[in-house]
Amino acid sequence: MRVLLVEDEEDLRQVISAGLRDAGYAVDTASDWPEADVMLDLVPYSCVVLDRIVPSGDTLLPLQERRRRGWTTPVLCLTALNEVADRVDGFHSGADDYLAKPFAMVELVLRVGSLVRRAPERLPVVLRYADVELDEVRREVRRAGVLLYPTPKEYAVLHHLLLHPDEVVTRTALIEHCWDEMADPVSNVVDAVMTGLRRKLGEPALIRTVRGHGFRLTDRTDPS
């Protein structure tokens, strides 16, 4: 799941990015609305964390315009403006949630998770394939009823594979959905995470390498 963070304060941007990445999200960042606007046209984000006041002005105005055009991505408005009238303006302009600064990082992560789960296109909160079960609410993974302990990145990769069972998922697709703009597309980050995930899932193996293409989650003996 990929999140866009729009925040002009560099230190705060780094703190929020780190917190979301630790929670398993891929995070892209923008320091102003024009930059974010371009990124929103290029990437189907699961959620946007939007600072209300940025150098180009109040982001509620362009948010409202996007909503008028049918844009439905969940938005968490993160701002120091926290009067009742400010919150009302935010919701009327298309924000789905509103969090005042200063805030607790754990609360921001929980609110982002809630928005992602409530998005119209989301799948059921429990994803299953063979004897593997992933609970999006508890962020738990089990195989044959046994609780596993994947890292946040392993969880993100498994989540994406579970959304596309018995399909070939390319390395590029995994990087786009599970990493962010900091990831090197030619590095072995995908292989390293996949090795750890396979080890934790155990036998019989469910993740197959499709050479030259990517990976497939399958319980078929012949996945071709």
N, CA, C and O of each residue as an XYZ file, in Angstrom:
896
protein
N       0.840     -1.187      0.000
C       0.000      0.000      0.000
C       0.881      1.244      0.000
O       1.824      1.356      0.783
N       0.560      2.167     -0.883
C       1.422      3.321     -1.107
C       0.722      4.603     -0.668
O      -0.436      4.840     -1.010
N       1.437      5.420      0.091
C       0.894      6.650      0.658
C       1.682      7.840      0.132
O       2.904      7.780      0.001
N       0.971      8.922     -0.170
C       1.624     10.181     -0.526
C       1.526     11.123      0.665
O       0.434     11.391      1.166
N       2.666     11.621      1.114
C       2.728     12.586      2.202
C       3.070     13.955      1.628
O       4.104     14.123      0.982
N       2.201     14.930      1.865
C       2.427     16.303      1.409
C       2.657     17.156      2.646
O       1.716     17.476      3.372
N       3.911     17.524      2.883
C       4.298     18.269      4.091
C       5.528     19.114      3.775
O       6.530     18.591      3.286
N       5.460     20.426      4.053
C       6.563     21.311      3.679
C       7.655     21.387      4.741
O       8.769     21.806      4.429
N       7.376     20.995      5.986
C       8.393     21.017      7.033
C       9.254     19.758      6.917
O       8.774     18.645      7.130
N      10.529     19.949      6.576
C      11.383     18.807      6.249
C      11.533     17.830      7.408
O      11.429     16.619      7.211
N      11.779     18.343      8.622
C      11.973     17.442      9.766
C      10.721     16.610     10.025
O      10.805     15.402     10.249
N       9.568     17.259      9.994
C       8.318     16.541     10.228
C       8.044     15.553      9.105
O       7.535     14.459      9.344
N       8.379     15.938      7.887
C       8.189     15.046      6.739
C       9.003     13.765      6.920
O       8.525     12.670      6.622
N      10.229     13.910      7.406
C      11.076     12.737      7.611
C      10.543     11.844      8.730
O      10.578     10.618      8.625
N      10.047     12.472      9.809
C       9.514     11.698     10.938
C       8.280     10.903     10.517
O       8.159      9.717     10.825
N       7.368     11.568      9.809
C       6.144     10.886      9.379
C       6.464      9.780      8.382
O       5.911      8.684      8.465
N       7.353     10.068      7.444
C       7.738      9.061      6.448
C       8.306      7.825      7.125
O       7.946      6.699      6.783
N       9.201      8.041      8.094
C       9.821      6.913      8.789
C       8.776      6.101      9.545
O       8.815      4.870      9.535
N       7.844      6.787     10.201
C       6.809      6.082     10.950
C       5.909      5.245     10.066
O       5.562      4.118     10.419
N       5.528      5.787      8.920
C       4.671      5.047      7.993
C       5.423      3.877      7.365
O       4.855      2.801      7.178
N       6.697      4.086      7.041
C       7.486      2.988      6.471
C       7.670      1.873      7.490
O       7.614      0.693      7.143
N       7.890      2.246      8.749
C       8.018      1.226      9.796
C       6.733      0.411      9.930
O       6.766     -0.751     10.334
N       5.602      1.031      9.589
C       4.313      0.338      9.660
C       4.028     -0.480      8.410
O       2.988     -1.133      8.319
N       4.950     -0.451      7.439
C       4.805     -1.288      6.255
C       4.322     -0.587      5.014
O       4.117     -1.232      3.985
N       4.130      0.730      5.078
C       3.655      1.461      3.909
C       4.825      1.924      3.046
O       5.898      2.250      3.555
N       4.603      1.947      1.741
C       5.515      2.642      0.838
C       5.100      4.108      0.849
O       3.912      4.419      0.762
N       6.074      5.010      0.955
C       5.762      6.426      1.131
C       6.498      7.270      0.100
O       7.723      7.214     -0.004
N       5.738      8.051     -0.661
C       6.293      9.100     -1.506
C       6.022     10.430     -0.822
O       5.041     10.561     -0.089
N       6.881     11.420     -1.054
C       6.716     12.701     -0.381
C       6.736     13.855     -1.370
O       7.364     13.789     -2.426
N       6.031     14.910     -0.996
C       6.035     16.165     -1.744
C       6.019     17.293     -0.727
O       5.415     17.165      0.338
N       6.682     18.399     -1.051
C       6.754     19.523     -0.119
C       5.768     20.628     -0.465
O       5.629     21.589      0.292
N       5.082     20.507     -1.597
C       4.131     21.538     -2.005
C       3.068     20.911     -2.907
O       3.258     19.818     -3.442
N       1.953     21.613     -3.068
C       0.853     21.038     -3.837
C       1.162     20.812     -5.314
O       0.827     19.741     -5.820
N       1.776     21.744     -6.038
C       2.024     21.480     -7.465
C       2.786     20.180     -7.703
O       2.482     19.441     -8.640
N       3.780     19.899     -6.851
C       4.523     18.640     -6.958
C       3.606     17.456     -6.669
O       3.637     16.453     -7.383
N       2.793     17.572     -5.627
C       1.869     16.493     -5.272
C       0.841     16.258     -6.367
O       0.481     15.115     -6.650
N       0.373     17.326     -6.977
C      -0.653     17.226     -8.018
C      -0.173     16.365     -9.182
O      -0.928     15.557     -9.722
N       1.090     16.547     -9.563
C       1.668     15.744    -10.645
C       1.748     14.277    -10.226
O       1.405     13.387    -11.004
N       2.199     14.030     -9.006
C       2.347     12.656     -8.522
C       0.999     11.946     -8.427
O       0.906     10.749     -8.700
N      -0.037     12.673     -8.045
C      -1.371     12.075     -7.936
C      -1.919     11.637     -9.288
O      -2.730     10.714     -9.367
N      -1.475     12.301    -10.349
C      -1.901     11.905    -11.694
C      -1.146     10.680    -12.197
O      -1.579     10.024    -13.144
N      -0.013     10.373    -11.562
C       0.838      9.288    -12.045
C       0.694      7.995    -11.249
O       0.900      6.909    -11.792
N       0.342      8.099     -9.967
C       0.367      6.938     -9.074
C      -0.990      6.756     -8.393
O      -1.549      7.728     -7.884
N      -1.531      5.538     -8.373
C      -2.801      5.271     -7.671
C      -2.562      5.038     -6.174
O      -2.479      3.893     -5.731
N      -2.454      6.105     -5.411
C      -2.153      5.994     -3.982
C      -3.319      5.404     -3.200
O      -4.483      5.575     -3.564
N      -2.984      4.705     -2.118
C      -4.004      4.172     -1.223
C      -4.534      5.236     -0.280
O      -5.671      5.151      0.186
N      -3.708      6.244      0.004
C      -4.099      7.305      0.928
C      -3.160      8.494      0.738
O      -2.014      8.330      0.320
N      -3.658      9.694      1.049
C      -2.838     10.907      1.021
C      -2.887     11.553      2.397
O      -3.965     11.789      2.941
N      -1.711     11.838      2.960
C      -1.609     12.621      4.195
C      -1.244     14.034      3.772
O      -0.158     14.268      3.243
N      -2.146     14.970      4.002
C      -2.061     16.289      3.381
C      -1.967     17.395      4.423
O      -2.901     17.618      5.193
N      -0.823     18.087      4.438
C      -0.697     19.284      5.265
C      -1.571     20.378      4.651
O      -1.540     20.605      3.442
N      -2.340     21.043      5.486
C      -3.298     22.001      4.927
C      -2.619     23.237      4.344
O      -2.997     23.697      3.267
N      -1.620     23.781      5.045
C      -0.966     25.001      4.580
C       0.443     24.665      4.103
O       1.281     24.218      4.885
N       0.695     24.883      2.821
C       1.997     24.652      2.198
C       2.410     25.937      1.482
O       1.607     26.866      1.397
N       3.637     26.017      0.964
C       4.081     27.269      0.343
C       3.152     27.827     -0.725
O       3.048     29.045     -0.868
N       2.475     26.967     -1.475
C       1.591     27.460     -2.542
C       0.233     27.900     -2.016
O      -0.577     28.431     -2.776
N      -0.037     27.684     -0.700
C      -1.297     28.142     -0.138
C      -2.079     27.044      0.557
O      -1.517     26.023      0.956
N      -3.372     27.259      0.700
C      -4.274     26.325      1.371
C      -4.605     25.168      0.428
O      -5.149     25.385     -0.654
N      -4.278     23.942      0.837
C      -4.475     22.785     -0.045
C      -5.932     22.347     -0.133
O      -6.261     21.476     -0.939
N      -6.812     22.932      0.679
C      -8.219     22.547      0.586
C      -8.832     22.951     -0.748
O      -9.739     22.283     -1.243
N      -8.344     24.036     -1.329
C      -8.909     24.492     -2.606
C      -8.632     23.498     -3.734
O      -9.572     23.089     -4.415
N      -7.367     23.091     -3.959
C      -7.140     22.078     -5.001
C      -7.727     20.715     -4.647
O      -8.102     19.956     -5.540
N      -7.812     20.392     -3.348
C      -8.458     19.141     -2.945
C      -9.921     19.157     -3.356
O     -10.438     18.175     -3.889
N     -10.580     20.273     -3.105
C     -11.989     20.404     -3.474
C     -12.179     20.248     -4.977
O     -13.142     19.625     -5.424
N     -11.265     20.812     -5.750
C     -11.362     20.712     -7.207
C     -11.188     19.267     -7.664
O     -11.894     18.813     -8.564
N     -10.257     18.545     -7.054
C     -10.079     17.131     -7.409
C     -11.330     16.322     -7.066
O     -11.743     15.462     -7.843
N     -11.921     16.586     -5.932
C     -13.136     15.869     -5.558
C     -14.250     16.129     -6.574
O     -15.010     15.219     -6.907
N     -14.348     17.346     -7.059
C     -15.377     17.667     -8.061
C     -15.189     16.844     -9.329
O     -16.155     16.538    -10.028
N     -13.936     16.488     -9.622
C     -13.646     15.714    -10.834
C     -13.799     14.211    -10.600
O     -13.515     13.416    -11.496
N     -14.241     13.816     -9.416
C     -14.494     12.406     -9.146
C     -13.358     11.655     -8.501
O     -13.398     10.428     -8.417
N     -12.345     12.361     -8.043
C     -11.184     11.723     -7.403
C     -11.592     11.210     -6.029
O     -12.171     11.963     -5.246
N     -11.306      9.947     -5.715
C     -11.842      9.317     -4.505
C     -10.793      8.842     -3.500
O     -11.158      8.255     -2.482
N      -9.519      9.074     -3.750
C      -8.479      8.611     -2.828
C      -8.688      9.196     -1.427
O      -8.906     10.401     -1.300
N      -8.628      8.372     -0.369
C      -8.807      8.889      0.990
C      -7.736      9.913      1.362
O      -6.568      9.756      1.009
N      -8.144     10.964      2.076
C      -7.238     12.041      2.466
C      -7.324     12.271      3.971
O      -8.405     12.473      4.524
N      -6.161     12.237      4.621
C      -6.044     12.633      6.018
C      -5.428     14.020      6.049
O      -4.285     14.201      5.630
N      -6.168     14.995      6.538
C      -5.690     16.370      6.611
C      -4.923     16.542      7.918
O      -5.476     16.351      9.001
N      -3.656     16.900      7.809
C      -2.766     17.022      8.960
C      -2.352     18.481      9.084
O      -1.675     19.005      8.199
N      -2.750     19.156     10.182
C      -2.552     20.601     10.229
C      -2.599     21.149     11.643
O      -3.134     20.523     12.558
N      -2.024     22.342     11.799
C      -2.088     23.059     13.073
C      -3.393     23.823     13.218
O      -3.717     24.289     14.311
N      -4.151     23.959     12.130
C      -5.440     24.652     12.173
C      -6.489     23.691     12.720
O      -6.919     22.774     12.021
N      -6.902     23.899     13.974
C      -7.738     22.888     14.623
C      -8.974     23.462     15.301
O      -9.528     22.834     16.203
N      -9.414     24.639     14.885
C     -10.689     25.141     15.376
C     -11.823     24.348     14.714
O     -11.627     23.718     13.674
N     -12.997     24.387     15.326
C     -14.134     23.659     14.762
C     -14.391     24.090     13.325
O     -14.643     23.254     12.458
N     -14.328     25.398     13.070
C     -14.569     25.904     11.714
C     -13.539     25.367     10.726
O     -13.869     25.097      9.572
N     -12.288     25.211     11.176
C     -11.241     24.666     10.302
C     -11.544     23.217      9.938
O     -11.392     22.812      8.785
N     -11.973     22.441     10.930
C     -12.281     21.038     10.662
C     -13.492     20.912      9.740
O     -13.517     20.062      8.850
N     -14.489     21.758      9.957
C     -15.667     21.742      9.085
C     -15.269     22.066      7.651
O     -15.724     21.409      6.715
N     -14.413     23.086      7.475
C     -13.937     23.435      6.129
C     -13.221     22.250      5.488
O     -13.397     21.970      4.302
N     -12.411     21.556      6.291
C     -11.676     20.416      5.761
C     -12.591     19.317      5.268
O     -12.404     18.797      4.168
N     -13.574     18.959      6.069
C     -14.505     17.903      5.665
C     -15.359     18.329      4.476
O     -15.624     17.526      3.582
N     -15.789     19.586      4.460
C     -16.590     20.072      3.334
C     -15.787     20.103      2.034
O     -16.353     19.998      0.946
N     -14.469     20.249      2.154
C     -13.624     20.322      0.958
C     -13.197     18.954      0.452
O     -12.587     18.847     -0.612
N     -13.514     17.899      1.213
C     -13.210     16.561      0.718
C     -12.256     15.752      1.556
O     -11.914     14.632      1.178
N     -11.802     16.288      2.704
C     -10.956     15.488      3.590
C     -11.793     14.382      4.230
O     -12.960     14.594      4.561
N     -11.199     13.210      4.401
C     -11.897     12.082      5.025
C     -11.641     12.007      6.525
O     -12.429     11.425      7.270
N     -10.529     12.604      6.962
C     -10.201     12.618      8.384
C      -9.325     13.836      8.639
O      -8.768     14.420      7.710
N      -9.211     14.214      9.912
C      -8.539     15.454     10.274
C      -7.748     15.201     11.548
O      -8.320     14.784     12.555
N      -6.439     15.446     11.521
C      -5.588     15.222     12.686
C      -4.784     16.483     12.970
O      -4.092     17.002     12.094
N      -4.882     16.969     14.199
C      -4.231     18.229     14.561
C      -2.788     18.001     15.004
O      -2.474     16.992     15.636
N      -1.921     18.946     14.666
C      -0.560     18.969     15.194
C      -0.586     19.683     16.549
O      -1.341     20.640     16.723
N       0.230     19.230     17.511
C       1.085     18.038     17.481
C       0.250     16.762     17.628
O      -0.878     16.799     18.121
N       0.807     15.659     17.202
C       0.068     14.403     17.183
C       0.988     13.268     17.613
O       2.209     13.420     17.637
N       0.399     12.149     17.947
C       1.157     10.934     18.244
C       1.274     10.119     16.964
O       0.284      9.907     16.264
N       2.485      9.661     16.661
C       2.709      8.922     15.422
C       1.841      7.676     15.355
O       1.354      7.312     14.284
N       1.647      7.025     16.486
C       0.838      5.805     16.485
C      -0.592      6.115     16.061
O      -1.229      5.301     15.393
N      -1.105      7.286     16.443
C      -2.464      7.652     16.043
C      -2.532      7.932     14.549
O      -3.499      7.552     13.890
N      -1.512      8.595     14.010
C      -1.509      8.867     12.574
C      -1.514      7.561     11.783
O      -2.258      7.421     10.812
N      -0.681      6.606     12.202
C      -0.619      5.313     11.506
C      -1.968      4.604     11.569
O      -2.418      4.035     10.574
N      -2.612      4.636     12.730
C      -3.921      3.993     12.869
C      -4.969      4.663     11.992
O      -5.810      3.987     11.398
N      -4.924      5.983     11.908
C      -5.903      6.696     11.083
C      -5.683      6.413      9.598
O      -6.647      6.253      8.849
N      -4.429      6.351      9.171
C      -4.145      5.998      7.781
C      -4.663      4.594      7.491
O      -5.294      4.366      6.459
N      -4.399      3.655      8.396
C      -4.887      2.292      8.204
C      -6.396      2.226      8.112
O      -6.944      1.473      7.308
N      -7.071      3.015      8.936
C      -8.531      3.044      8.903
C      -9.045      3.581      7.576
O     -10.009      3.051      7.022
N      -8.409      4.631      7.061
C      -8.839      5.200      5.780
C      -8.614      4.221      4.637
O      -9.451      4.096      3.743
N      -7.486      3.530      4.667
C      -7.196      2.563      3.604
C      -8.231      1.443      3.609
O      -8.683      1.009      2.549
N      -8.606      0.977      4.790
C      -9.584     -0.112      4.878
C     -10.975      0.333      4.457
O     -11.756     -0.470      3.946
N     -11.296      1.620      4.670
C     -12.624      2.116      4.340
C     -12.756      2.534      2.882
O     -13.856      2.849      2.428
N     -11.645      2.541      2.140
C     -11.697      2.972      0.741
C     -12.667      2.088     -0.040
O     -12.740      0.887      0.220
N     -13.415      2.655     -0.994
C     -14.450      1.894     -1.706
C     -13.935      0.653     -2.407
O     -14.638     -0.353     -2.501
N     -12.685      0.724     -2.909
C     -12.202     -0.392     -3.708
C     -11.542     -1.486     -2.886
O     -11.066     -2.469     -3.453
N     -11.499     -1.343     -1.551
C     -10.766     -2.317     -0.757
C     -11.435     -3.696     -0.796
O     -12.646     -3.804     -0.985
N     -10.642     -4.726     -0.617
C     -11.133     -6.092     -0.549
C     -11.463     -6.434      0.903
O     -11.178     -5.633      1.793
N     -12.056     -7.600      1.169
C     -12.364     -7.971      2.552
C     -11.135     -7.875      3.450
O     -10.005     -8.057      2.997
N     -11.370     -7.587      4.725
C     -10.261     -7.319      5.629
C      -9.444     -8.564      5.942
O      -8.331     -8.445      6.454
N      -9.961     -9.753      5.652
C      -9.186    -10.980      5.817
C      -8.968    -11.592      4.439
O      -9.920    -11.978      3.761
N      -7.706    -11.676      4.037
C      -7.351    -12.259      2.740
C      -6.866    -13.683      2.976
O      -6.089    -13.934      3.897
N      -7.323    -14.611      2.147
C      -6.959    -16.018      2.328
C      -6.512    -16.628      1.006
O      -7.047    -16.322     -0.060
N      -5.521    -17.496      1.112
C      -5.131    -18.325     -0.028
C      -4.545    -19.604      0.546
O      -3.668    -19.566      1.408
N      -5.043    -20.747      0.055
C      -4.630    -22.045      0.609
C      -4.813    -21.980      2.129
O      -5.906    -21.681      2.609
N      -3.738    -22.261      2.894
C      -3.862    -22.211      4.354
C      -3.238    -20.950      4.948
O      -2.957    -20.890      6.145
N      -3.023    -19.932      4.089
C      -2.477    -18.648      4.545
C      -3.616    -17.656      4.746
O      -4.523    -17.557      3.921
N      -3.554    -16.936      5.840
C      -4.588    -15.954      6.167
C      -3.924    -14.659      6.624
O      -3.069    -14.673      7.509
N      -4.320    -13.538      6.019
C      -3.794    -12.224      6.395
C      -4.952    -11.346      6.859
O      -5.898    -11.099      6.111
N      -4.864    -10.885      8.085
C      -5.895    -10.034      8.682
C      -5.432     -8.584      8.587
O      -4.477     -8.187      9.255
N      -6.120     -7.785      7.745
C      -5.714     -6.399      7.541
C      -5.932     -5.536      8.774
O      -5.192     -4.578      8.996
N      -6.933     -5.860      9.572
C      -7.232     -5.052     10.754
C      -6.183     -5.281     11.837
O      -5.621     -4.327     12.375
N      -5.924     -6.532     12.151
C      -4.933     -6.859     13.189
C      -3.509     -6.864     12.649
O      -2.548     -6.922     13.415
N      -3.377     -6.801     11.325
C      -2.066     -6.887     10.666
C      -1.349     -8.165     11.114
O      -0.171     -8.151     11.470
N      -2.098     -9.261     11.081
C      -1.564    -10.562     11.459
C      -1.557    -11.502     10.261
O      -2.417    -11.425      9.384
N      -0.571    -12.387     10.244
C      -0.470    -13.417      9.207
C      -0.407    -14.775      9.897
O       0.346    -14.968     10.852
N      -1.206    -15.705      9.402
C      -1.193    -17.069      9.932
C      -1.084    -18.068      8.785
O      -1.589    -17.838      7.686
N      -0.418    -19.171      9.066
C      -0.436    -20.287      8.127
C      -0.826    -21.532      8.894
O      -0.208    -21.884      9.898
N      -1.864    -22.194      8.402
C      -2.420    -23.364      9.088
C      -2.729    -23.029     10.542
O      -2.569    -23.868     11.429
N      -3.172    -21.801     10.777
C      -3.550    -21.372     12.115
C      -2.412    -20.893     12.990
O      -2.642    -20.403     14.095
N      -1.181    -21.029     12.508
C      -0.006    -20.641     13.298
C       0.352    -19.188     12.993
O       0.508    -18.813     11.831
N       0.479    -18.380     14.030
C       0.801    -16.969     13.865
C       2.245    -16.805     13.414
O       3.164    -17.347     14.029
N       2.439    -16.048     12.328
C       3.767    -15.755     11.805
C       4.128    -14.309     12.137
O       3.269    -13.516     12.520
N       5.397    -13.983     11.987
C       5.857    -12.643     12.346
C       6.667    -12.026     11.202
O       7.883    -11.870     11.319
N       6.001    -11.674     10.100
C       6.713    -11.040      8.991
C       7.130     -9.617      9.350
O       6.492     -8.965     10.177
N       8.196     -9.145      8.726
C       8.561     -7.736      8.858
C       7.512     -6.895      8.136
O       6.735     -7.438      7.351
N       7.467     -5.581      8.381
C       6.503     -4.741      7.653
C       6.607     -4.881      6.138
O       5.587     -4.889      5.450
N       7.823     -4.991      5.609
C       7.965     -5.105      4.160
C       7.526     -6.487      3.675
O       6.908     -6.595      2.615
N       7.830     -7.536      4.423
C       7.349     -8.871      4.058
C       5.826     -8.911      4.077
O       5.203     -9.523      3.210
N       5.236     -8.260      5.061
C       3.770     -8.180      5.144
C       3.215     -7.489      3.906
O       2.239     -7.957      3.319
N       3.833     -6.371      3.502
C       3.350     -5.624      2.338
C       3.437     -6.459      1.064
O       2.518     -6.442      0.245
N       4.539     -7.188      0.896
C       4.707     -8.028     -0.293
C       3.674     -9.156     -0.300
O       3.046     -9.415     -1.326
N       3.498     -9.823      0.835
C       2.507    -10.900      0.908
C       1.104    -10.356      0.647
O       0.310    -10.996     -0.042
N       0.798     -9.195      1.188
C      -0.512     -8.575      0.971
C      -0.759     -8.378     -0.518
O      -1.844     -8.679     -1.014
N       0.242     -7.875     -1.231
C       0.064     -7.634     -2.665
C      -0.084     -8.949     -3.427
O      -0.893     -9.039     -4.350
N       0.682     -9.959     -3.054
C       0.552    -11.260     -3.712
C      -0.827    -11.869     -3.454
O      -1.403    -12.499     -4.340
N      -1.352    -11.684     -2.250
C      -2.677    -12.219     -1.924
C      -3.790    -11.516     -2.693
O      -4.863    -12.084     -2.896
N      -3.537    -10.292     -3.118
C      -4.514     -9.585     -3.949
C      -4.507    -10.096     -5.385
O      -5.427     -9.821     -6.155
N      -3.455    -10.846     -5.741
C      -3.314    -11.346     -7.117
C      -2.933    -12.829     -7.106
O      -1.900    -13.193     -7.668
N      -3.732    -13.683     -6.487
C      -3.383    -15.104     -6.399
C      -3.351    -15.769     -7.768
O      -4.163    -15.473     -8.645
N      -2.390    -16.676     -7.927
C      -2.222    -17.439     -9.167
C      -1.904    -16.556    -10.371
O      -2.033    -16.995    -11.514
N      -1.491    -15.319    -10.122
C      -1.082    -14.419    -11.198
C       0.409    -14.119    -11.063
O       0.958    -14.138     -9.961
N       1.057    -13.842    -12.190
C       2.448    -13.412    -12.149
C       2.484    -11.940    -11.746
O       1.864    -11.093    -12.388
N       3.216    -11.649    -10.679
C       3.407    -10.274    -10.216
C       4.855     -9.895    -10.495
O       5.771    -10.532     -9.975
N       5.069     -8.886    -11.291
C       6.420     -8.512    -11.686
C       7.157     -7.815    -10.548
O       6.548     -7.302     -9.609
N       8.482     -7.811    -10.658
C       9.288     -7.081     -9.680
C       8.929     -5.599     -9.692
O       8.854     -4.953     -8.648
N       8.711     -5.079    -10.893
C       8.353     -3.664    -11.013
C       7.068     -3.363    -10.261
O       6.975     -2.348     -9.570
N       6.081     -4.235    -10.388
C       4.809     -4.032     -9.692
C       4.998     -4.080     -8.179
O       4.400     -3.286     -7.452
N       5.825     -5.006     -7.702
C       6.072     -5.086     -6.263
C       6.750     -3.829     -5.749
O       6.386     -3.312     -4.693
N       7.741     -3.329     -6.493
C       8.431     -2.111     -6.071
C       7.476     -0.929     -6.069
O       7.510     -0.099     -5.161
N       6.619     -0.851     -7.093
C       5.680      0.270     -7.179
C       4.684      0.270     -6.028
O       4.299      1.335     -5.546
N       4.259     -0.916     -5.577
C       3.221     -0.994     -4.552
C       3.771     -1.130     -3.134
O       3.101     -0.748     -2.175
N       4.971     -1.663     -2.989
C       5.475     -1.972     -1.649
C       6.685     -1.143     -1.230
O       7.063     -1.146     -0.059
N       7.285     -0.443     -2.168
C       8.400      0.428     -1.848
C       8.021      1.856     -2.231
O       6.851      2.132     -2.496
N       8.982      2.754     -2.263
C       8.697      4.139     -2.602
C       9.784      4.661     -3.517
O      10.559      3.885     -4.075
N       9.843      5.993     -3.676
C      10.775      6.560     -4.645
C      12.224      6.394     -4.230
O      13.124      6.628     -5.036
N      12.475      5.987     -2.965
C      13.837      5.776     -2.493
C      14.386      4.418     -2.921
O      15.592      4.190     -2.829
N      13.534      3.520     -3.382
C      13.974      2.164     -3.732
C      14.715      2.156     -5.062
O      14.331      2.849     -6.005
N      15.781      1.365     -5.126
C      16.553      1.194     -6.354
C      15.954      0.021     -7.129
O      16.022     -1.116     -6.663
N      15.368      0.275     -8.307
C      14.689     -0.798     -9.043
C      15.613     -1.909     -9.526
O      15.138     -2.992     -9.865
N      16.927     -1.665     -9.567
C      17.844     -2.699    -10.043
C      18.559     -3.393     -8.882
O      19.428     -4.233     -9.118
N      18.216     -3.063     -7.643
C      18.862     -3.709     -6.503
C      18.182     -5.046     -6.212
O      17.225     -5.435     -6.882
N      18.701     -5.740     -5.196
C      18.137     -7.051     -4.844
C      17.183     -6.960     -3.659
O      16.989     -7.945     -2.947
N      16.581     -5.781     -3.435
C      15.705     -5.620     -2.268
C      14.526     -6.586     -2.323
O      14.130     -7.141     -1.297
N      13.962     -6.789     -3.514
C      12.819     -7.694     -3.631
C      13.237     -9.120     -3.279
O      12.530     -9.814     -2.550
N      14.380     -9.552     -3.794
C      14.850    -10.915     -3.523
C      15.115    -11.121     -2.035
O      14.800    -12.176     -1.485
N      15.693    -10.111     -1.383
C      15.996    -10.237      0.039
C      14.716    -10.388      0.861
O      14.642    -11.232      1.754
N      13.715     -9.570      0.557
C      12.442     -9.663      1.276
C      11.747    -10.987      0.962
O      11.177    -11.620      1.851
N      11.797    -11.401     -0.302
C      11.139    -12.638     -0.702
C      11.766    -13.846      0.002
O      11.060    -14.779      0.385
N      13.083    -13.827      0.170
C      13.753    -14.926      0.870
C      13.248    -15.049      2.303
O      12.940    -16.145      2.771
N      13.167    -13.916      2.992
C      12.674    -13.936      4.364
C      11.222    -14.367      4.455
O      10.847    -15.113      5.360
N      10.404    -13.900      3.519
C       8.984    -14.249      3.525
C       8.789    -15.737      3.269
O       7.984    -16.385      3.938
N       9.517    -16.274      2.309
C       9.401    -17.710      2.016
C       9.807    -18.550      3.225
O       9.175    -19.561      3.533
N      10.859    -18.122      3.897
C      11.326    -18.876      5.065
C      10.254    -18.896      6.156
O      10.032    -19.922      6.799
N       9.600    -17.766      6.354
C       8.577    -17.701      7.407
C       7.306    -18.461      7.023
O       6.644    -19.031      7.889
N       6.964    -18.473      5.743
C       5.784    -19.223      5.308
C       6.021    -20.726      5.383
O       5.082    -21.492      5.598
N       7.263    -21.151      5.207
C       7.592    -22.563      5.341
C       7.117    -23.412      4.171
O       6.845    -22.904      3.083
N       7.022    -24.710      4.415
C       6.647    -25.687      3.390
C       5.207    -26.155      3.572
O       4.685    -26.140      4.687
N       4.559    -26.571      2.478
C       5.026    -26.505      1.091
C       5.091    -25.072      0.578
O       4.304    -24.213      0.975
N       6.047    -24.837     -0.311
C       6.275    -23.485     -0.815
C       5.061    -22.983     -1.593
O       4.448    -23.726     -2.359
N       4.729    -21.722     -1.385
C       3.604    -21.108     -2.094
C       4.039    -20.017     -3.065
O       3.301    -19.688     -3.994
N       5.220    -19.454     -2.863
C       5.677    -18.366     -3.732
C       6.678    -18.930     -4.728
O       7.755    -19.385     -4.345
N       6.325    -18.899     -5.987
C       7.179    -19.433     -7.053
C       7.823    -18.290     -7.828
O       7.189    -17.267     -8.088
N       9.074    -18.471     -8.190
C       9.753    -17.517     -9.067
C       9.455    -17.876    -10.511
O       9.663    -19.015    -10.929
N       8.972    -16.916    -11.266
C       8.740    -17.094    -12.703
C       9.869    -16.353    -13.399
O       9.813    -15.134    -13.558
N      10.881    -17.079    -13.808
C      12.115    -16.459    -14.282
C      11.862    -15.524    -15.458
O      11.163    -15.849    -16.417
N      12.468    -14.345    -15.333
C      12.323    -13.340    -16.372
C      11.055    -12.528    -16.267
O      10.851    -11.583    -17.029
N      10.189    -12.893    -15.315
C       8.902    -12.199    -15.197
C       8.643    -11.681    -13.786
O       8.363    -10.495    -13.611
N       8.731    -12.545    -12.779
C       8.433    -12.094    -11.430
C       8.121    -13.250    -10.509
O       8.869    -14.226    -10.451
N       7.006    -13.144     -9.780
C       6.651    -14.139     -8.774
C       5.165    -14.467     -8.862
O       4.356    -13.669     -9.336
N       4.830    -15.675     -8.387
C       3.434    -16.088     -8.383
C       3.122    -16.781     -7.056
O       3.861    -17.659     -6.611
N       2.025    -16.375     -6.439
C       1.524    -17.065     -5.255
C       0.583    -18.161     -5.727
O      -0.480    -17.874     -6.278
N       0.964    -19.411     -5.515
C       0.154    -20.517     -6.021
C       0.404    -21.774     -5.209
O       1.506    -21.997     -4.706
N      -0.635    -22.595     -5.087
C      -0.472    -23.901     -4.451
C      -0.538    -25.019     -5.476
O      -0.621    -26.195     -5.123
N      -0.500    -24.647     -6.742
C      -0.513    -25.655     -7.801
C       0.870    -26.266     -7.938
O       1.881    -25.575     -7.811
N       0.906    -27.566     -8.197
C       2.203    -28.223     -8.362
C       2.876    -27.796     -9.647
O       4.104    -27.785     -9.730
N       2.081    -27.440    -10.661
C       2.617    -26.916    -11.916
C       1.958    -25.568    -12.164
O       0.865    -25.519    -12.730
N       2.616    -24.430    -11.740
C       2.006    -23.121    -11.829
C       2.019    -22.511    -13.205
O       1.554    -21.383    -13.373
N       2.531    -23.204    -14.195
C       2.621    -22.614    -15.533
C       1.269    -22.553    -16.210
O       1.166    -22.084    -17.343
